[in-house]
Amino acid sequence: MRQVILDTETTGLEHAQGHRIIEIGAVEMIERRLTGRRYHQYLNPDREVDEGAMNVHGISNEFLLDKPRFPDIHQAFLEFIEGSELLIHNARFDVGFLDAEFEAMGSDLRIADVARVTDTLKLAAEFHPGQQNNLDALCRRYDIDNSSRTLHGALLDAEILAEVFLAMTGGQTDLALDVSWQTGPGSGVDRQNLDLSGLEVARPSDEELAAHRQRLESIRDKAGHCIWLDGARKSSG
């Protein structure tokens, strides 16, 4: 599965009031592993940045003057996110702004046309109902270092959200290899029938079992669930 974790910074809070995107940051994850591929772009919004927004992200009007505009970069951006699952915290905000940028350039294309969107804020609310679920609160909950986040930044926040998402969803990955074994003439596989009856089975000690269970309970406490403990409860019930 290919996922792209995305964040934006804007000139203000409402695209309906003419506010624009000034920064896009995104990181790629495949099979729950960050690949190192990133997309990062500052944008000239052709309007002033609200003072309140500038206090949040620290991006000044002067800094943006020589930056490209959204129509100049939209193709490269689309190529990065196309066909992925987009993970966005409070997706309604970012997707609304991105769709407004396409509309402003005269395109009827929308983000939902090129990628599937998952709102990690809604996901966090399902895991932790009635609690604060903004990015800073989730970092505290999952013991993720966000000390570098003195100001909001699209790429930094996307990288932090990737860590939060992995922790929130259990940090568990599917390690199964998708391999179709072929045997027989011309397959290149020499199949051996091995006698494994003489292998010695090493049993874990009580201390090792206790340490293992403590680790599983730690995963459950952080993620809200643990498939190994849940499965054990079902089988014993």
C-alpha positions in Angstrom: 0.0 0.0 0.0 1.3 3.4 -0.9 0.4 6.3 1.4 1.3 9.9 1.3 1.2 12.0 4.5 0.4 15.6 3.6 0.0 19.0 5.2 -0.4 22.6 4.0 0.1 26.1 5.3 -2.1 28.9 4.2 -2.6 32.7 4.2 -5.6 32.3 6.5 -8.4 30.1 7.7 -11.0 30.2 4.9 -10.5 29.5 1.2 -14.0 30.9 0.6 -12.6 34.3 1.7 -9.9 34.1 -0.9 -7.1 32.7 1.3 -4.5 30.6 -0.5 -2.0 27.8 0.0 1.6 29.0 0.7 3.3 25.7 1.5 2.8 22.0 0.7 4.7 19.2 2.4 4.3 15.5 1.9 6.2 12.3 2.6 5.8 8.9 1.0 5.2 5.6 2.9 5.0 2.2 1.3 3.8 -0.8 3.3 4.1 1.3 6.5 7.7 2.2 5.8 8.9 5.7 5.0 10.7 5.6 1.7 12.6 8.9 2.0 10.7 10.5 -0.9 9.3 13.9 -0.2 7.4 16.7 -1.9 7.9 20.2 -0.6 7.0 23.5 -2.2 6.5 27.1 -1.1 4.0 29.1 -3.1 3.4 32.7 -4.0 -0.3 33.3 -3.1 -0.6 36.7 -4.8 -2.1 38.1 -1.7 -1.1 39.1 1.8 -0.6 36.6 4.6 -2.9 37.3 7.6 -1.0 38.3 10.7 -2.6 35.5 12.7 -1.6 32.9 10.2 2.0 34.3 10.1 2.2 33.9 13.9 1.4 30.2 13.5 3.8 29.3 10.7 6.2 32.3 10.5 6.1 32.5 6.7 6.4 36.2 5.6 5.0 37.9 2.5 8.6 38.9 1.5 9.8 35.3 1.7 7.0 34.2 -0.8 7.5 36.9 -3.4 9.9 34.9 -5.6 8.2 31.5 -5.2 6.2 29.7 -7.9 2.4 29.8 -8.2 0.2 26.8 -7.8 -0.4 26.4 -11.6 3.3 26.2 -12.1 3.8 23.2 -9.8 0.4 21.4 -9.9 1.5 18.7 -12.3 4.5 17.6 -10.2 2.3 17.7 -7.1 -0.3 15.5 -8.8 2.3 13.0 -9.9 3.5 12.7 -6.3 0.1 11.9 -4.8 -1.7 10.2 -7.7 -3.1 6.8 -6.8 -2.1 7.0 -3.1 -4.0 7.0 0.1 -3.6 10.6 1.5 -3.3 10.8 5.2 -4.2 14.3 6.4 -4.9 15.7 9.9 -8.2 17.6 9.6 -8.5 16.7 5.9 -11.5 18.9 5.3 -9.2 22.0 5.7 -6.4 21.0 3.5 -8.5 19.3 0.8 -10.8 22.3 0.7 -7.8 24.6 0.0 -6.3 22.3 -2.6 -9.6 21.9 -4.4 -9.9 25.7 -4.4 -6.5 26.1 -6.0 -7.6 23.8 -8.8 -10.8 25.8 -9.2 -8.9 29.1 -9.3 -6.8 27.9 -12.2 -9.9 26.9 -14.1 -9.7 23.2 -13.6 -12.6 20.9 -12.5 -10.1 18.4 -11.1 -10.5 17.6 -7.4 -8.2 15.8 -4.9 -10.7 12.9 -4.6 -10.3 12.3 -8.3 -6.6 11.3 -7.9 -6.2 9.9 -4.4 -8.2 8.4 -1.6 -8.3 10.7 1.5 -8.1 9.5 5.1 -8.6 12.0 7.9 -6.3 11.1 10.7 -8.1 13.5 13.0 -11.2 11.5 12.7 -9.2 8.3 13.1 -7.7 9.7 16.3 -11.1 10.6 17.6 -12.2 7.0 17.1 -9.2 5.7 19.1 -9.4 8.4 21.8 -13.0 9.7 22.0 -13.5 12.8 24.2 -9.8 13.6 24.3 -7.6 16.3 22.6 -6.4 14.9 19.3 -4.5 17.7 17.7 -0.9 16.9 16.6 0.8 18.2 19.7 -1.6 16.2 22.0 -1.0 13.0 20.0 2.8 13.5 20.2 2.5 13.7 24.0 0.2 10.6 24.1 2.5 8.5 21.9 5.8 9.9 23.3 6.9 11.4 20.0 9.5 14.1 20.0 8.1 17.3 18.5 10.5 19.7 20.2 11.5 21.1 16.8 7.9 22.2 16.2 8.2 25.7 17.6 6.2 26.9 14.5 4.0 25.0 12.1 5.6 23.9 8.9 4.0 21.7 6.2 6.9 19.3 5.7 7.8 19.0 9.4 4.1 18.4 10.3 3.8 15.8 7.6 6.8 14.0 9.0 5.5 14.2 12.6 2.1 13.0 11.5 3.7 9.9 9.8 5.2 9.0 13.2 1.9 9.6 15.0 0.0 7.5 12.4 2.3 4.5 12.8 2.2 4.7 16.6 -1.6 5.2 16.7 -2.3 2.3 14.4 -0.1 0.0 16.5 3.3 0.2 14.8 2.5 -3.2 13.4 3.4 -4.0 9.8 2.5 -6.8 7.5 5.7 -8.7 7.1 4.4 -11.4 4.8 6.2 -11.6 1.4 4.1 -11.6 -1.7 5.9 -14.5 -3.4 4.3 -17.0 -5.8 6.4 -20.1 -5.6 6.7 -22.2 -8.8 8.1 -25.7 -8.9 8.7 -28.1 -11.6 10.8 -28.2 -14.8 12.0 -24.8 -15.9 11.0 -23.1 -12.7 14.5 -22.6 -11.4 13.4 -23.9 -8.0 15.0 -27.1 -6.6 12.4 -28.3 -4.0 13.9 -30.2 -1.1 12.0 -32.4 1.3 13.7 -31.9 4.7 13.3 -34.0 7.8 12.6 -31.5 10.6 11.6 -34.1 13.2 15.0 -33.9 15.0 14.9 -30.2 15.6 15.0 -29.1 19.2 12.3 -26.7 20.3 13.5 -24.0 22.7 10.8 -23.1 25.2 10.7 -19.5 26.6 11.3 -19.1 30.4 8.7 -17.5 32.7 10.8 -14.3 32.8 10.8 -14.1 29.0 7.1 -14.8 28.8 6.4 -12.0 31.3 8.6 -9.6 29.4 6.9 -10.5 26.2 3.4 -9.9 27.7 4.6 -6.6 29.2 5.7 -5.5 25.7 2.3 -6.4 24.2 0.4 -4.5 27.0 2.6 -1.5 26.3 1.5 -1.6 22.6 -2.1 -2.0 23.6 -1.9 1.0 26.0 -0.4 3.2 23.3 -2.5 2.1 20.4 -5.7 1.2 22.2 -5.6 -2.4 20.8 -3.1 -5.2 20.2 -4.1 -8.1 17.9 -2.1 -10.7 19.8 -3.7 -9.9 23.2 -7.1 -9.4 21.6 -6.8 -12.8 19.9 -5.7 -14.4 23.2 -8.7 -13.1 25.0 -11.0 -14.4 22.3 -9.5 -17.9 22.2 -9.6 -18.2 26.0 -13.2 -17.0 26.1 
